[in-house]
Amino acid sequence: MPRVIRARDVNAALASGGYEPSEYDPDYGWDPGYRAVQAGRRQVNVFHDGPGETTGLEQYTAELGAAGYHVVADQMPGGGRRRLHITRP
């Protein structure tokens, strides 16, 4: 059974890899970066905001996989944004 995971732990893993979280500027939109969102007790979703979504998600997949997380890439229902499902093995 998967274990409990917290978005703050995923944030810390990505930050330790040198990645910056995204920030929203109402005048310019999203600055490139990651955003980790709690999606239940056993799952965190990671998005890349701003340009370079594909490259960003690939880099986050490698970083989080090396940190021991189980990472599955998918897309939100209805053709929505791409994201990563992060769980603990």
PyMOL commands that set and color helices and strands:
alter all, ss='L'
color gray80, all
select helices_A, chain A and resi 7-16+53-66
alter helices_A, ss='H'
color red, helices_A
select strands_A, chain A and resi 24-25+29-30+33-38+44-49+70-75+82-87
alter strands_A, ss='S'
color yellow, strands_A
deselect
rebuild
show_as cartoon
